[in-house]
Amino acid sequence: MKTNNLLFSILFCLAAPGCNKQNEWLDIKPNKADVTPATIDNYQALLDQSDGVLNSNTPGIGMVGMDNYYVTSATYNAVSTPAERNGYIWAADTWEGGSASSWNDTYAGIAITNITLDGLARISRTNVNSAAWDNVQGSAYFFRAFSYYNLSQLFMKQFDASTAGTDPGLPLRVSSDINAIVPRATVAATYDLMVSDLALAETLLPDKPVYQTRPSKQAVYALEAKLYLHKGDYAMAASYANKSLQVSEKLVDFNTLSAAASKPMPVFPTHPEIIFYTMATIHSIVNPSSNKGIVDTILFQSYAANDLRKTMFFIPPNALGQVFFKGQYTASVYPFSGLANNETLLVLAESQARLQQIPEALATLNKLLIRML
């Protein structure tokens, strides 16, 4: 009887207004991470966090299969990670049926952008909050396009106008509903989404960001230039590259750097060329600090004797004649994977050359070369 009375008392207390303190205790979130974003500032913070999602751990496996370095048989045989071993030899199954971190990490970032866009749709845009609201929405659209761009370079064919409408592209998630079943789209549809997202971002973002880890209108232009270069639309690629460089075309003058430094490049966030800063996943055989990846001999010898890149990017040949890379753009061991003015100039130069604008292409290239000699 006493047990029944006690149970009744507890149930009555939970239902009664006098037990509000107990109700409040039950409503407390057990972890700050469980808090659901509800304000513009919340969603800005969600995009700003960079613990291996939006500004870090962009896919780096493509660098493992590059042809500008090689490893010895002993180094290759000592590699324990299947993705690195298979990526180096371009094996058909890079991950050997295991989890593909390049895929998973990037789609985790896309989920954040979709959560932001869906959540922001429930917050009214007003005269008071318009600048912050626009920046968050524009950033989310940019991050989503940038994420799909990174995936497109690894997990689908390059754009071919004659087959893009049927070539398999990517599953295009544009909703925060994790239960939605999304089929694989075509290459054309994948590019259409990236172009559409960037067009929306372009109308919302400022010319330059508050921080280099945030998107901007200049970053939109730079990424659009790359997309149109991939599509073979060189006139549009040149147009967007020019728009980006009109915002800023600051470049690093290699004459101001120290060849003796182990990491000669300017340290983020003082790097003048960077438009948008992200870092890629690092893999051991291309980690500059490991001295495993040996620079291709023909590549190294292709630099002129007075080309400062030869001393800023590379450690002088050792007793075996081996050359190792040191010129990481991030001034750290992590590879740079963002957007920068030097690459945009190269996009512009290639577009001009393909449009048979040879004098213009040479003039564009010379803007880089005069800072490297």
Secondary structure, DSSP 8 states (H G I E B T S, - for coil): -HHHHHHHHHHHHHHSGGGHHHHHHHHS-SSGGG----SHHHHHHHHH-TTTTSSS-B--HHHHT-SSEE--HHHHHH---HHHHHHHTT-S-TTTTS--HHHHHHHHHHHHHHHHHHHHTTS---TTTHHHHHHHHHHHHHHHHHHHHHHHHHHS----TTTTTTSEEEE---SS-TT----EEEHHHHHHHHHHHHHHHHHHS-SS-SSTTS--HHHHHHHHHHHHHHHT-HHHHHHHHHHHHHH------GGGS-TTSSS-S--TTS-TTEEE--BB---GGG-TTTT-SEE-HHHHHTS-TT-THHHHSEE---TTS--EE---TTSSSS-B-SEEHHHHHHHHHHHHHHTT-HHHHHHHHHHHHTTT-
